[in-house]
Structure formats: structure tokens, C-alpha cells
């Protein structure tokens, strides 16, 4: 094994040993996803607002139904996360203790409000599905890779960035497929998520707003990102969502605000594929790392293989920060094509592994 690869594999092993999941969560609180009238009233009071009493459109396109399923799938994931985060804080689990000097009451009140607002979002999407005689999306069990309040908020900021990009794609698909009546609902959710994101960023000592144009995404990337934190076999009906889930891509070491090489890793599906790729490892350029950042054309960089260990692949590629001012969220994907790519959807169509999520500020 190449010396660089050895040290990277050692790094990954240590990280795996140290990273313990926050929780495996079931069931949700407040009767979710089917709260009683009294439970809904309590949710609304904590959310500082109500579930809309306007009827969803009578007809929703097939693409629009997929959009609603994805929103519900993501929002239930967020509900589970904030439920467990609040439980860890209130129970003073190690790593989640907040003193009065930390403004504990304000933080708990803020997270309680965010939790209830995510419940409203999930109910909004599921109610629209039920309105057009489609089964609502049910919650899964999840494992969250956080061990403290600080990296929990960082994780919340990351998945919110990914969702904000995904909601851009959902809005465009809704408009393109005759579901313009749903775009107002999606825009309202985007605004709320943006407000939450500003608070997470301030909590972490960052300026509230990330970039002038938030990074866009594709539905498949949003779906695949949440899938990484779902416990296998725990979803009652998420398989009914007709979106492709990519095999995961891991960024080994995150870049700073500079142009540099970054190392990525992924797991091949079987040993036969691994042997074929190992045999061809001298032919760099069969795979590419594509970056999606802000509302710019995707950036394509050649991947160079640096190591194999069984079915685990290590490769590196240039992260061209300075040429493109790659601030905020960057979505990375391993593709089997060098493009050029017109947009995030074109990248998704050629993606093998992803998304790798990079945030530079």
C-alpha cells in the first residue's frame, strides 16, 4: 500500500473508533406523524404558528408527489434529530451540558421551537400526500454522528444547507410539472429553514448569511444524504420514494479556504469490482470529482487513485477554491463522466458515489 494511503486508512480507522452516534431514535414525540388534535395544538403553540388550513391542490403531478415524499422524509429525519438533541441537553448527557452562562434557557427554547416547526413541515407534506390519496411517509430509525452540542449544531447547519439546496430543485420541478400551487408552500419552508440556518451559524461564531446565492442541489443528492443516517431496514415505506440513493462518498479531510488537493474515499459494492478498479488504477481519469457550489456551473476535476484496501478506495482531486471562491456549501460527487455538466441534475445523472459535503467559511 502507498505510504500516503496507509496514513489515510489509519486516520479513517481512528475516526471510526471515536465517532459514536448520538442516538437511535424511535418513536417520535407529539404523536408524530399522526398527532391528535390536542397534540397538534401543543405543536402549534411551541412552533409559534399553525399548520396551514388551506386545502392542498386537488391534483398533484407524479413528480410533485415525489417532491412531497422527499420533503416529508427529510423533515421526519430532522424531527428525530432535534427530539434527541433536546433530550440529551435536558438530561445533561456528557457533551451536551449547558450552564446558565451558556444562556441555556434561550438555547433550549430555540431548539424546542425549531423542533415544532419541523413537525409542522412534515405534517404539511404528509397531509398533501394524504389529500391526493397517497400514503404518507413514515419515520425511520436514525443514527446521528455527533457527540456534543457544538458538533450537533454544526451537523444541523450542514443538513440544513443540503436541504436548502434540495428545495431549490423541488421548487423548479414543481413549477415545471404544473404544481405551481405547491411552490408557495416550498418557498415558506425555505424562508423558515434560512432563518434557522442563520441562528446555527451565529451559534458557531460565523456571519449569519453564508453566500449571496445558496448552493443548489438535486433531489437525489438530498435523498442520498439523509439515507446515510438511516439505520438499514428501519424505514416502513421510504422505499416507495422513486429516487436513486447513491453509494456514500466520504471527504477524508476537509479543505480550508485555499486551493489544495483533497482526499476522498468510497466503498465498492463487491470484490470483483474492486479487483477490476485496482487493475485499472494507473488509468486516472476514468472517474472524476465534480463540485457543485452556489449557482455556478459544476466544476470537474480529475480523480487520481492513491490506495486500495479490500473494497475501500482512496483517491484525491484538486479543490480549486481560489479560482471559483468555493465558500459555503459544496456538494462533491464521483462521476463516470467528465461532463461538461449544465447543472446539478446533470451531475446526478452521472453520479456513482455521493454526495460528499464540504463547507468552507
C-alpha positions as a Markdown table, in Angstrom:
| # | Residue | x | y | z |
|---|---|---|---|---|
| 1 | Unk | 0.0 | 0.0 | 0.0 |
| 2 | Unk | 1.3 | 3.5 | -0.8 |
| 3 | Unk | 2.5 | 5.3 | 2.3 |
| 4 | Unk | 0.0 | 8.2 | 1.9 |
| 5 | Unk | -2.8 | 5.6 | 1.7 |
| 6 | Unk | -1.5 | 3.9 | 4.9 |
| 7 | Unk | -1.8 | 7.1 | 6.9 |
| 8 | Unk | -5.2 | 7.9 | 5.5 |
| 9 | Unk | -6.5 | 4.5 | 6.3 |
| 10 | Unk | -5.2 | 4.8 | 9.8 |
| 11 | Unk | -6.9 | 8.2 | 10.1 |
| 12 | Unk | -10.2 | 6.7 | 8.9 |
| 13 | Unk | -9.9 | 3.8 | 11.4 |
| 14 | Unk | -9.3 | 6.2 | 14.3 |
| 15 | Unk | -12.2 | 8.4 | 13.2 |
| 16 | Unk | -14.5 | 5.4 | 13.1 |
| 17 | Unk | -13.5 | 4.4 | 16.6 |
| 18 | Unk | -14.0 | 7.8 | 18.0 |
| 19 | Unk | -17.2 | 8.7 | 16.2 |
| 20 | Unk | -20.1 | 7.4 | 18.3 |
| 21 | Unk | -23.7 | 8.0 | 17.1 |
| 22 | Unk | -25.9 | 10.4 | 19.1 |
| 23 | Unk | -28.8 | 8.0 | 19.2 |
| 24 | Unk | -31.1 | 5.5 | 17.6 |
| 25 | Unk | -34.5 | 7.2 | 17.7 |
| 26 | Unk | -37.9 | 5.7 | 17.9 |
| 27 | Unk | -40.7 | 6.7 | 18.4 |
| 28 | Unk | -41.1 | 10.4 | 17.7 |
| 29 | Unk | -42.9 | 12.6 | 20.2 |
| 30 | Unk | -46.2 | 14.5 | 19.9 |
| 31 | Unk | -47.9 | 11.6 | 18.3 |
| 32 | Unk | -46.0 | 12.2 | 15.1 |
| 33 | Unk | -46.6 | 11.6 | 12.3 |
| 34 | Unk | -50.3 | 11.4 | 13.3 |
| 35 | Unk | -50.8 | 13.8 | 16.2 |
| 36 | Unk | -54.2 | 14.1 | 17.9 |
| 37 | Unk | -56.0 | 17.5 | 17.8 |
| 38 | Unk | -54.7 | 18.3 | 21.2 |
| 39 | Unk | -51.2 | 17.2 | 20.3 |
| 40 | Unk | -51.3 | 19.4 | 17.2 |
| 41 | Unk | -52.4 | 22.4 | 19.2 |
| 42 | Unk | -49.4 | 21.9 | 21.5 |
| 43 | Unk | -47.1 | 21.6 | 18.5 |
| 44 | Unk | -48.5 | 24.8 | 17.0 |
| 45 | Unk | -48.1 | 26.7 | 20.3 |
| 46 | Unk | -44.4 | 25.7 | 20.5 |
| 47 | Unk | -43.9 | 26.4 | 16.8 |
| 48 | Unk | -45.3 | 29.9 | 17.2 |
| 49 | Unk | -47.6 | 29.3 | 14.3 |
| 50 | Unk | -50.2 | 26.9 | 12.8 |
| 51 | Unk | -50.4 | 24.1 | 10.3 |
| 52 | Unk | -52.0 | 25.8 | 7.2 |
| 53 | Unk | -55.7 | 25.3 | 7.0 |
| 54 | Unk | -55.7 | 26.0 | 3.2 |
| 55 | Unk | -56.5 | 22.8 | 1.2 |
| 56 | Unk | -53.7 | 21.4 | -0.9 |
| 57 | Unk | -54.3 | 21.3 | -4.7 |
| 58 | Unk | -56.8 | 18.6 | -5.8 |
| 59 | Unk | -54.3 | 17.3 | -8.3 |
| 60 | Unk | -50.6 | 16.9 | -7.9 |
| 61 | Unk | -48.3 | 15.5 | -10.6 |
| 62 | Unk | -46.2 | 12.3 | -10.2 |
| 63 | Unk | -43.1 | 14.5 | -9.8 |
| 64 | Unk | -44.9 | 16.7 | -7.3 |
| 65 | Unk | -45.8 | 13.6 | -5.2 |
| 66 | Unk | -42.1 | 12.6 | -5.2 |
| 67 | Unk | -41.3 | 16.1 | -4.1 |
| 68 | Unk | -43.7 | 15.9 | -1.2 |
| 69 | Unk | -42.4 | 12.4 | -0.2 |
| 70 | Unk | -38.8 | 13.7 | -0.1 |
| 71 | Unk | -39.8 | 16.8 | 2.0 |
| 72 | Unk | -41.6 | 14.5 | 4.5 |
| 73 | Unk | -38.7 | 12.0 | 4.5 |
| 74 | Unk | -36.2 | 14.8 | 5.3 |
| 75 | Unk | -38.4 | 16.6 | 7.8 |
| 76 | Unk | -39.0 | 13.4 | 9.8 |
| 77 | Unk | -35.3 | 13.0 | 9.9 |
| 78 | Unk | -34.9 | 16.5 | 11.3 |
| 79 | Unk | -37.7 | 16.0 | 13.8 |
| 80 | Unk | -35.9 | 12.9 | 15.2 |
| 81 | Unk | -32.6 | 14.8 | 15.4 |
| 82 | Unk | -33.9 | 17.7 | 17.3 |
| 83 | Unk | -36.0 | 15.5 | 19.6 |
| 84 | Unk | -32.9 | 13.6 | 20.6 |
| 85 | Unk | -30.7 | 16.7 | 20.8 |
| 86 | Unk | -33.2 | 18.3 | 23.2 |
| 87 | Unk | -33.4 | 15.1 | 25.3 |
| 88 | Unk | -29.6 | 15.0 | 25.5 |
| 89 | Unk | -29.4 | 18.6 | 26.7 |
| 90 | Unk | -32.2 | 18.4 | 29.2 |
| 91 | Unk | -30.8 | 15.1 | 30.6 |
| 92 | Unk | -27.3 | 16.6 | 30.7 |
| 93 | Unk | -25.7 | 13.8 | 28.7 |
| 94 | Unk | -21.9 | 14.1 | 28.6 |
| 95 | Unk | -21.0 | 16.6 | 25.9 |
| 96 | Unk | -24.5 | 18.2 | 25.9 |
| 97 | Unk | -24.3 | 20.0 | 29.3 |
| 98 | Unk | -25.2 | 23.7 | 29.1 |
| 99 | Unk | -24.7 | 26.1 | 32.0 |
| 100 | Unk | -26.7 | 29.2 | 32.7 |
| 101 | Unk | -23.6 | 31.1 | 31.4 |
| 102 | Unk | -24.3 | 29.4 | 28.1 |
| 103 | Unk | -27.8 | 31.0 | 28.0 |
| 104 | Unk | -29.2 | 27.5 | 28.4 |
| 105 | Unk | -32.9 | 28.6 | 28.6 |
| 106 | Unk | -32.7 | 30.5 | 25.3 |
| 107 | Unk | -30.9 | 27.7 | 23.5 |
| 108 | Unk | -33.4 | 25.1 | 24.8 |
| 109 | Unk | -36.4 | 27.4 | 23.8 |
| 110 | Unk | -34.9 | 28.0 | 20.4 |
| 111 | Unk | -34.4 | 24.3 | 19.7 |
| 112 | Unk | -37.9 | 23.4 | 21.0 |
| 113 | Unk | -39.3 | 26.0 | 18.6 |
| 114 | Unk | -37.3 | 24.6 | 15.7 |
| 115 | Unk | -38.4 | 21.0 | 16.6 |
| 116 | Unk | -42.1 | 22.0 | 16.5 |
| 117 | Unk | -41.6 | 23.9 | 13.2 |
| 118 | Unk | -40.0 | 20.8 | 11.6 |
| 119 | Unk | -43.0 | 18.8 | 12.8 |
| 120 | Unk | -45.3 | 21.4 | 11.0 |
| 121 | Unk | -43.2 | 21.0 | 7.9 |
| 122 | Unk | -43.5 | 17.2 | 8.0 |
| 123 | Unk | -47.3 | 17.3 | 8.6 |
| 124 | Unk | -47.7 | 19.8 | 5.7 |
| 125 | Unk | -46.0 | 17.4 | 3.2 |
| 126 | Unk | -47.8 | 14.3 | 4.6 |
| 127 | Unk | -51.2 | 16.0 | 4.6 |
| 128 | Unk | -50.8 | 17.0 | 1.0 |
| 129 | Unk | -49.9 | 13.3 | 0.2 |
| 130 | Unk | -53.0 | 12.0 | 2.0 |
| 131 | Unk | -55.1 | 14.7 | 0.2 |
| 132 | Unk | -54.3 | 13.0 | -3.1 |
| 133 | Unk | -54.8 | 9.5 | -1.8 |
| 134 | Unk | -51.0 | 8.7 | -1.4 |
| 135 | Unk | -49.6 | 7.0 | 1.6 |
| 136 | Unk | -47.8 | 9.4 | 4.0 |
| 137 | Unk | -44.1 | 8.9 | 4.6 |
| 138 | Unk | -43.4 | 7.2 | 8.0 |
| 139 | Unk | -40.4 | 7.8 | 10.2 |
| 140 | Unk | -37.3 | 5.6 | 10.2 |
| 141 | Unk | -34.7 | 5.0 | 12.9 |
| 142 | Unk | -31.6 | 7.1 | 12.6 |
| 143 | Unk | -28.0 | 7.3 | 13.9 |
| 144 | Unk | -26.6 | 10.8 | 14.1 |
| 145 | Unk | -22.8 | 11.3 | 14.1 |
| 146 | Unk | -22.4 | 13.8 | 16.9 |
| 147 | Unk | -21.1 | 13.7 | 20.4 |
| 148 | Unk | -21.5 | 17.3 | 21.7 |
| 149 | Unk | -23.7 | 20.3 | 21.5 |
| 150 | Unk | -21.2 | 22.1 | 19.3 |
| 151 | Unk | -20.9 | 19.4 | 16.6 |
| 152 | Unk | -24.7 | 18.8 | 16.8 |
| 153 | Unk | -25.3 | 22.4 | 15.8 |
| 154 | Unk | -22.6 | 22.1 | 13.1 |
| 155 | Unk | -24.4 | 19.0 | 11.8 |
| 156 | Unk | -27.7 | 20.8 | 11.9 |
| 157 | Unk | -26.2 | 23.6 | 9.9 |
| 158 | Unk | -24.8 | 21.1 | 7.4 |
| 159 | Unk | -28.0 | 19.2 | 6.8 |
| 160 | Unk | -30.0 | 22.4 | 6.6 |
| 161 | Unk | -27.6 | 23.7 | 3.8 |
| 162 | Unk | -28.1 | 20.5 | 1.9 |
| 163 | Unk | -31.9 | 20.7 | 2.3 |
| 164 | Unk | -31.9 | 24.4 | 1.2 |
| 165 | Unk | -30.2 | 23.3 | -2.0 |
| 166 | Unk | -32.6 | 20.4 | -2.5 |
| 167 | Unk | -35.6 | 22.7 | -2.0 |
| 168 | Unk | -34.4 | 24.8 | -5.0 |
| 169 | Unk | -34.6 | 21.7 | -7.2 |
| 170 | Unk | -38.0 | 20.8 | -5.7 |
| 171 | Unk | -39.3 | 24.3 | -6.5 |
| 172 | Unk | -38.2 | 24.2 | -10.1 |
| 173 | Unk | -39.6 | 20.7 | -10.6 |
| 174 | Unk | -42.9 | 21.7 | -9.1 |
| 175 | Unk | -43.2 | 24.7 | -11.4 |
| 176 | Unk | -42.2 | 22.7 | -14.5 |
| 177 | Unk | -44.7 | 19.9 | -13.8 |
| 178 | Unk | -47.8 | 22.1 | -13.3 |
| 179 | Unk | -47.6 | 22.1 | -9.5 |
| 180 | Unk | -47.3 | 25.9 | -9.1 |
| 181 | Unk | -49.8 | 25.8 | -6.2 |
| 182 | Unk | -47.1 | 24.0 | -4.2 |
| 183 | Unk | -44.3 | 26.4 | -4.8 |
| 184 | Unk | -45.7 | 28.9 | -2.2 |
| 185 | Unk | -45.6 | 26.2 | 0.5 |
| 186 | Unk | -42.0 | 25.3 | -0.5 |
| 187 | Unk | -40.9 | 28.9 | -0.5 |
| 188 | Unk | -42.3 | 29.4 | 3.0 |
| 189 | Unk | -40.3 | 26.3 | 4.2 |
| 190 | Unk | -37.2 | 27.7 | 2.5 |
| 191 | Unk | -37.6 | 31.0 | 4.4 |
| 192 | Unk | -38.0 | 29.3 | 7.7 |
| 193 | Unk | -35.0 | 27.0 | 7.1 |
| 194 | Unk | -33.0 | 30.0 | 6.2 |
| 195 | Unk | -33.9 | 31.7 | 9.5 |
| 196 | Unk | -32.8 | 28.6 | 11.4 |
| 197 | Unk | -29.6 | 28.4 | 9.4 |
| 198 | Unk | -28.7 | 32.0 | 10.4 |
| 199 | Unk | -29.0 | 31.1 | 14.1 |
| 200 | Unk | -26.9 | 28.0 | 13.7 |
| 201 | Unk | -24.2 | 30.0 | 12.0 |
| 202 | Unk | -24.2 | 32.7 | 14.7 |
| 203 | Unk | -24.1 | 30.0 | 17.4 |
| 204 | Unk | -20.8 | 28.7 | 15.7 |
| 205 | Unk | -19.3 | 32.2 | 15.5 |
| 206 | Unk | -20.0 | 32.7 | 11.8 |
| 207 | Unk | -21.7 | 35.5 | 10.0 |
| 208 | Unk | -25.4 | 34.7 | 9.7 |
| 209 | Unk | -25.6 | 34.5 | 5.9 |
| 210 | Unk | -23.4 | 32.0 | 4.0 |
| 211 | Unk | -23.2 | 33.2 | 0.4 |
| 212 | Unk | -25.2 | 35.5 | -1.9 |
| 213 | Unk | -26.6 | 32.5 | -3.8 |
| 214 | Unk | -27.1 | 29.4 | -1.7 |
| 215 | Unk | -25.6 | 26.2 | -3.3 |
| 216 | Unk | -28.2 | 24.4 | -5.4 |
| 217 | Unk | -28.6 | 20.6 | -5.4 |
| 218 | Unk | -30.6 | 17.8 | -7.0 |
| 219 | Unk | -33.3 | 15.7 | -5.3 |
| 220 | Unk | -31.2 | 12.6 | -5.5 |
| 221 | Unk | -28.4 | 14.2 | -3.5 |
| 222 | Unk | -30.7 | 15.3 | -0.8 |
| 223 | Unk | -32.3 | 11.9 | -0.6 |
| 224 | Unk | -28.9 | 10.1 | -0.6 |
| 225 | Unk | -27.5 | 12.4 | 2.1 |
| 226 | Unk | -30.3 | 11.6 | 4.6 |
| 227 | Unk | -30.1 | 7.9 | 3.7 |
| 228 | Unk | -26.6 | 7.9 | 5.2 |
| 229 | Unk | -28.0 | 8.4 | 8.7 |
| 230 | Unk | -30.9 | 5.9 | 8.4 |
| 231 | Unk | -30.5 | 2.6 | 10.1 |
| 232 | Unk | -30.8 | -0.1 | 7.5 |
| 233 | Unk | -34.1 | -1.8 | 7.3 |
| 234 | Unk | -35.8 | 0.6 | 9.7 |
| 235 | Unk | -38.0 | 2.6 | 7.2 |
| 236 | Unk | -41.6 | 1.4 | 6.9 |
| 237 | Unk | -42.2 | 2.8 | 3.5 |
| 238 | Unk | -39.3 | 5.1 | 2.3 |
| 239 | Unk | -38.6 | 2.6 | -0.5 |
| 240 | Unk | -41.8 | 4.0 | -2.1 |
| 241 | Unk | -39.9 | 7.2 | -2.9 |
| 242 | Unk | -38.8 | 6.8 | -6.5 |
| 243 | Unk | -35.4 | 8.4 | -6.1 |
| 244 | Unk | -32.0 | 6.8 | -6.5 |
| 245 | Unk | -29.8 | 6.7 | -3.4 |
| 246 | Unk | -26.1 | 6.9 | -4.3 |
| 247 | Unk | -23.4 | 4.9 | -2.5 |
| 248 | Unk | -21.8 | 7.2 | 0.1 |
| 249 | Unk | -18.7 | 9.3 | -0.5 |
| 250 | Unk | -16.6 | 10.5 | 2.4 |
| 251 | Unk | -14.4 | 13.5 | 2.5 |
| 252 | Unk | -11.3 | 12.3 | 4.5 |
| 253 | Unk | -10.0 | 15.7 | 5.5 |
| 254 | Unk | -12.0 | 18.9 | 4.8 |
| 255 | Unk | -10.3 | 21.7 | 2.9 |
| 256 | Unk | -9.8 | 25.3 | 4.1 |
| 257 | Unk | -10.2 | 28.5 | 2.1 |
| 258 | Unk | -7.4 | 27.7 | -0.2 |
| 259 | Unk | -6.7 | 25.7 | -3.4 |
| 260 | Unk | -5.4 | 22.3 | -2.4 |
| 261 | Unk | -5.7 | 18.6 | -3.0 |
| 262 | Unk | -8.4 | 16.7 | -1.0 |
| 263 | Unk | -8.7 | 13.0 | -0.3 |
| 264 | Unk | -12.0 | 11.2 | -0.7 |
| 265 | Unk | -12.9 | 7.6 | -0.1 |
| 266 | Unk | -15.7 | 5.2 | -1.0 |
| 267 | Unk | -16.7 | 1.6 | -0.7 |
| 268 | Unk | -17.0 | -0.5 | -3.8 |
| 269 | Unk | -20.0 | -2.8 | -3.9 |
| 270 | Unk | -18.1 | -6.1 | -4.2 |
| 271 | Unk | -14.6 | -7.6 | -4.5 |
| 272 | Unk | -15.0 | -8.2 | -8.2 |
| 273 | Unk | -15.5 | -4.5 | -8.9 |
| 274 | Unk | -12.6 | -3.8 | -6.5 |
| 275 | Unk | -10.2 | -6.1 | -8.4 |
| 276 | Unk | -11.2 | -4.5 | -11.8 |
| 277 | Unk | -10.6 | -1.0 | -10.4 |
| 278 | Unk | -7.3 | -1.9 | -8.7 |
| 279 | Unk | -6.2 | -3.4 | -12.0 |
| 280 | Unk | -7.1 | -0.1 | -13.8 |
| 281 | Unk | -5.8 | 2.2 | -11.1 |
| 282 | Unk | -3.0 | 3.5 | -13.3 |
| 283 | Unk | -5.6 | 4.9 | -15.7 |
| 284 | Unk | -6.5 | 8.0 | -13.7 |
| 285 | Unk | -9.3 | 9.9 | -15.4 |
| 286 | Unk | -11.9 | 7.1 | -15.5 |
| 287 | Unk | -13.5 | 8.8 | -12.6 |
| 288 | Unk | -14.0 | 12.5 | -11.9 |
| 289 | Unk | -14.8 | 14.5 | -8.8 |
| 290 | Unk | -17.5 | 17.1 | -9.6 |
| 291 | Unk | -18.1 | 20.1 | -7.4 |
| 292 | Unk | -21.5 | 22.0 | -7.1 |
| 293 | Unk | -21.2 | 25.4 | -5.5 |
| 294 | Unk | -23.6 | 28.3 | -5.3 |
| 295 | Unk | -25.5 | 28.8 | -8.6 |
| 296 | Unk | -22.5 | 28.2 | -10.8 |
| 297 | Unk | -21.7 | 25.6 | -13.5 |
| 298 | Unk | -20.4 | 22.4 | -11.9 |
| 299 | Unk | -16.6 | 22.1 | -11.7 |
| 300 | Unk | -14.9 | 18.9 | -12.9 |
| 301 | Unk | -11.6 | 17.7 | -11.5 |
| 302 | Unk | -9.7 | 14.5 | -12.4 |
| 303 | Unk | -9.5 | 11.9 | -9.7 |
| 304 | Unk | -6.2 | 10.2 | -9.0 |
| 305 | Unk | -6.2 | 6.9 | -7.2 |
| 306 | Unk | -3.8 | 6.7 | -4.2 |
| 307 | Unk | -4.8 | 3.5 | -2.4 |
| 308 | Unk | -7.0 | 0.4 | -2.2 |
| 309 | Unk | -7.8 | -1.8 | 0.9 |
| 310 | Unk | -10.2 | -4.5 | 0.0 |
| 311 | Unk | -13.2 | -2.8 | -1.3 |
| 312 | Unk | -12.2 | 0.7 | 0.1 |
| 313 | Unk | -10.9 | 3.2 | -2.5 |
| 314 | Unk | -8.8 | 6.3 | -1.7 |
| 315 | Unk | -8.4 | 9.0 | -4.3 |
| 316 | Unk | -7.5 | 12.6 | -4.5 |
| 317 | Unk | -8.5 | 15.6 | -6.5 |
| 318 | Unk | -7.9 | 19.3 | -6.7 |
| 319 | Unk | -10.2 | 21.6 | -4.7 |
| 320 | Unk | -10.0 | 24.8 | -6.7 |
| 321 | Unk | -11.1 | 27.2 | -4.0 |
| 322 | Unk | -9.3 | 30.4 | -5.2 |
| 323 | Unk | -10.4 | 30.1 | -8.9 |
| 324 | Unk | -14.1 | 29.8 | -8.0 |
| 325 | Unk | -14.4 | 31.3 | -4.5 |
| 326 | Unk | -15.8 | 28.0 | -3.2 |
| 327 | Unk | -17.3 | 29.4 | 0.0 |
| 328 | Unk | -20.3 | 27.9 | 1.8 |
| 329 | Unk | -21.7 | 24.5 | 0.8 |
| 330 | Unk | -20.0 | 22.5 | -1.9 |
| 331 | Unk | -21.6 | 19.2 | -3.0 |
| 332 | Unk | -19.0 | 16.7 | -4.3 |
| 333 | Unk | -19.8 | 13.7 | -6.4 |
| 334 | Unk | -17.8 | 10.9 | -8.1 |
| 335 | Unk | -18.9 | 10.6 | -11.7 |
| 336 | Unk | -18.1 | 8.4 | -14.6 |
| 337 | Unk | -18.2 | 11.3 | -17.0 |
| 338 | Unk | -16.1 | 14.5 | -17.3 |
| 339 | Unk | -19.1 | 16.4 | -18.5 |
| 340 | Unk | -19.4 | 19.3 | -19.2 |
| 341 | Unk | -22.4 | 19.5 | -16.9 |
| 342 | Unk | -25.1 | 22.1 | -17.3 |
| 343 | Unk | -26.5 | 21.9 | -13.7 |
| 344 | Unk | -26.7 | 19.7 | -10.6 |
| 345 | Unk | -29.3 | 17.4 | -12.2 |
| 346 | Unk | -26.9 | 16.6 | -15.0 |
| 347 | Unk | -24.2 | 15.7 | -12.4 |
| 348 | Unk | -26.7 | 13.5 | -10.5 |
| 349 | Unk | -27.4 | 11.6 | -13.7 |
| 350 | Unk | -23.7 | 10.6 | -13.9 |
| 351 | Unk | -23.0 | 10.1 | -10.2 |
| 352 | Unk | -21.6 | 6.9 | -8.8 |
| 353 | Unk | -20.8 | 8.0 | -5.3 |
| 354 | Unk | -22.0 | 11.0 | -3.3 |
| 355 | Unk | -22.8 | 13.4 | -2.0 |
| 356 | Unk | -19.6 | 14.4 | -0.2 |
| 357 | Unk | -20.5 | 17.6 | 1.7 |
| 358 | Unk | -17.9 | 20.3 | 2.1 |
| 359 | Unk | -18.5 | 23.7 | 3.9 |
| 360 | Unk | -15.9 | 26.4 | 3.8 |
| 361 | Unk | -16.3 | 29.7 | 5.5 |
